[in-house]
Amino acid sequence: MISYDNFWETMKKRGVTKYSLIYHYGISSNTLRRMSHGESITTSTINELCLILHCKPQDILSFGITEEEKAFTEQREKEVLMKKKKRT
């Protein structure tokens, strides 16, 4: 799961507000809403935010696997293996 918690911390450290991102840098309010809800944003937007905040992508987002995602991935791997066995 992608988390943008690092982004909000980086904003605080840099003294950058949502207002300035929207009105001075042209970041859409919808992008900030998506980030606050943990939804996807483009790599182009991540690049733009890194340039604005003088930071690296890891200062914007982090990746971690929830138990639910882990279980889903394991189930999918089992299904793929079963399909491969049936073909051979």
HURAZI-V696469 format. One line per field, one symbol per residue. burial: b if it has 9 or more other ideal C-beta (glycine too) atoms within 8 Angstrom, else e. A space follows every 10 residues. Layout:
burial = ???
This chain:
burial = eebbebbeeb beebeeeeeb bbeebebeee bbebbeeeee eeeebbebbb ebbebeeebb beeeeeeebb eebeeeeeee eeeeeeee
